[in-house]
Amino acid sequence: MVGACAVASSSFGQSSDDWRTSPVYSELDEARIARSQGLPIHRLDLTKKRLKEVPEELAQWTELKEVILDRNKLKSIDIDLSAWSELVIFSAESNDLSQFPLSSLTWSQLENLRLGDNIIDSIPLGIDGLSQLKALSLWSNVISHYPASLGDLPRLEVLDVQYNDMTLEEQEMLKSWLPARVEVRMSAPCRCEFDE
């Protein structure tokens, strides 16, 4: 906790990226205590905590910059997390999410969105509102619809859609929507349910 205090007390005059060196809280109780002491929680890693839902209190933690919820038991993210307006990194990989978390479309500072290894079947049309998004990871899902608005993400650098079932035509169409600067990661084309 001494390190956390040191970071908090010396925050005046630091650049906006200094949150990346702030403490990572991996226990919710520790983060609660730190917040009760007036310390901002910028980084929260709740990997493998057997969470079935996002704790409601987190919706009010507006100072969050990075939230990792990998390897839990999340089936949906239904609570309103639009107050996370400063969030830069969000990861909820290896869960059981069946829908794209719609709150994420309001995170105007989001640069890295990782939703790989879930059962998400589509990407919302409003994805193009994430004007700061650089990396979108959707590997190993069941996505059957890719909106053309992916091509309107002005800062996108990497799109990972490996291990999603796509025909060659679908892959070519997706690539045609995206600027040449975007690295698209795909598996070999397949439409496995049509195999005899």
Residue pairs with C-beta under 8 A, 6 or more apart in sequence:
1 34
3 23
4 22
4 23
4 34
4 39
5 39
7 21
7 22
7 23
8 38
8 39
8 40
11 18
19 42
19 43
19 65
19 66
19 88
20 43
20 65
20 66
22 40
22 42
22 43
23 34
23 43
24 43
24 44
24 45
24 66
25 31
25 34
25 41
25 43
25 44
25 45
26 45
26 46
26 47
28 46
28 49
28 55
31 41
31 44
32 57
34 41
35 41
35 61
40 63
41 61
41 63
41 64
42 63
42 64
42 65
42 66
43 64
43 65
43 66
44 58
44 61
44 64
44 66
44 67
44 68
45 66
45 68
46 67
46 68
46 69
46 72
47 68
47 69
47 70
47 71
47 72
48 70
48 71
48 72
49 72
50 72
50 73
51 69
51 72
51 73
51 74
52 72
52 73
52 74
52 75
53 74
53 76
53 77
53 78
53 79
54 69
54 74
54 77
54 79
54 81
56 79
58 64
58 67
58 81
59 79
59 80
59 81
59 83
59 84
60 83
61 83
61 84
62 83
62 84
62 85
62 86
63 86
64 84
64 86
64 87
65 86
65 87
65 88
65 89
66 87
66 88
66 89
66 90
67 84
67 87
67 89
67 90
67 91
68 89
68 91
69 91
69 92
69 95
70 91
70 92
70 93
70 94
70 95
70 114
71 93
71 94
71 95
72 92
72 94
72 95
73 95
73 96
74 92
74 95
74 96
74 97
75 95
75 96
75 97
75 98
76 97
76 98
76 99
77 92
77 97
77 101
77 103
79 103
80 103
81 101
81 103
81 104
81 106
82 103
82 106
82 107
84 103
84 106
84 107
85 106
85 107
85 108
85 109
86 109
87 107
87 109
87 110
88 109
88 110
88 111
88 112
89 110
89 111
89 112
89 114
90 104
90 107
90 110
90 112
90 113
90 114
91 112
91 113
91 114
91 115
92 101
92 114
92 115
92 118
93 114
93 115
93 116
93 117
93 118
93 137
94 116
94 117
94 118
95 117
95 118
96 118
96 119
97 115
97 118
97 119
97 120
98 118
98 119
98 120
98 121
99 120
99 121
100 115
100 120
100 122
100 123
100 124
101 115
102 124
104 110
104 113
104 130
105 124
105 126
105 127
105 129
105 130
106 129
107 130
108 129
108 130
108 131
108 132
109 132
110 130
110 132
110 133
111 132
111 133
111 134
111 135
111 155
112 133
112 134
112 135
112 137
113 130
113 133
113 135
113 136
113 137
114 135
114 137
115 137
115 138
115 141
116 137
116 138
116 139
116 140
116 141
116 160
117 139
117 140
117 141
118 140
118 141
119 141
119 142
120 138
120 141
120 142
120 143
121 141
121 142
121 143
121 144
121 145
122 143
122 144
122 145
123 138
123 143
123 145
123 146
123 147
123 150
124 147
125 147
125 149
126 149
127 133
127 136
127 147
127 149
127 150
127 153
128 149
128 150
128 152
128 153
130 153
131 153
131 154
131 155
132 155
133 153
133 155
133 156
134 155
134 156
134 157
134 158
135 156
135 157
135 158
135 160
136 150
136 153
136 156
136 158
136 159
136 160
137 158
137 160
138 159
138 160
138 161
138 164
139 160
139 161
139 162
139 163
139 164
139 185
140 162
140 163
140 164
141 161
141 163
141 164
142 164
142 165
143 161
143 164
144 165
146 161
146 170
146 173
146 174
146 177
148 177
150 156
150 159
150 174
150 177
150 178
151 177
151 178
151 179
156 178
156 179
156 182
157 181
157 182
157 183
158 182
158 183
158 185
159 178
159 182
159 183
159 184
159 185
160 185
161 174
161 184
161 185
161 186
162 185
162 186
162 187
163 187
164 186
164 187
165 190
165 191
165 192
165 193
166 174
166 186
166 187
166 189
166 190
166 191
167 189
167 190
167 191
168 189
170 189
171 186
171 189
174 184
175 184
178 184
